[in-house]
């Protein structure tokens, strides 16, 4: 380890804690909402100054103010993908239940729509 380095080396492959992930998503959300507030201020300044090409600026500001909340919510609700081993384990655990669900759905369909052969 380098003596001048203050950061310890990461020697584990463990995922970041849920609390740390939540804080990071919360920061991104606040940053994007701050950008939306900045667009509101910019739109107000553009209207008060009345530059010769005002409409494209206003359209960009309004589009940003409409799209940023939607994007911010998507980013805030985003979680990292599960590792493939975890996905495989959950798929294997759900397989018997899914097979039983399919069998009951087929049986129900046969009961409601009987097949008539000539």
N, C-alpha and C positions, 0 to 999 in steps of 0.2 A: 504494500500500500504506500502510496506517495505521501511523504510527510507534510507537504504543503496542502494536500487535499483535505478539506473539512467534511466532505460527503462520504459516508461509508459505502462500500460496495454492496450491491444487491446480489445475494448469493442464493436466492430462492426463486422458484417459479410460481409462488403463490400469487393469486390475484389481489388487486387492491381491495381494501375494505369497502363495504357498502356505504359507510359514512363518507369516506374520501371520494367515492364516485358521485355521491349525491352533492357534495360541496362543489365539485368540478362542474357538474351539470347546472347547479344553481348559479355559479359565477358566469357561465356562458349565457344563461337566460338573462341575467341582469345586464350583461354587456350588450346583448342584442336589444333589450328594451331601452337601454340608454341610447343606442343608435337610433331607435324609433323616436325618442324624445328629441334627439339632435335633428332628425329630419323634420319634425314639427317646427322647431325653432328656425331651421333653414327655410322652410316654406313660408313662415311668417315674415322673415326678413325679405324674401324674394317678393312677396306681395307688397310689402311696405316700400321697397326700393323701386319697384316697377321697371325692371330692365327691359330692353327692347325685345328680347326673346324669353318672355316670362313663362309661356305655356309649357314648353318642354321641361323646364325645371319643376314646375308645379306637378306635372304628370309623374315625373320621377319621384318626387317627394311623396305624393299620395300613394303611388304604387309601393314604395318602400314601407310606408306606414301601414299599408294593408297586408303586405306579404311578410314583413318581419315578425309580427306576433305568431303567425301560423308556423313559420320556420323555427321560431324560438321555442314553441311548445314541442315541436317534433324533436328538436335537439335536446330539450330538457328531459323528455321522456325516453330518450335513446339510452339503451344499456349495451354494454359490450356483449358480443356474441359468446354463447356458451362454448366451451371446448368440445371438440368432436367426441371425446370419450364420454363426457357428460350427456351429450345429445344421444349417443348410441345407447347408453344405459337407460335413459328415459324412454327411448323408443322400444327397447326390449321389454321394459316394465309395462308399457301400454299395449303391447301386442296381444296378449290374451284377452284383454278387455275389448279391444277393437274387433277381434275375431268374433267374440260373443255378440257384440253390437251388430255386426254384419249379418250373423246368422239369424238374430231376432228380426232384423229389418227384412231379410228375405222371406222369413216365415210369415211376417205380417203382410207383405206384398202378395204372397201366394194366397193368403186367406181373403184378402180384399179383391184381388183380380185373378180369379181362377182361369186357368188355361184350358181351352176346349179344343181337342184334337178331332179332326174328321174321321 
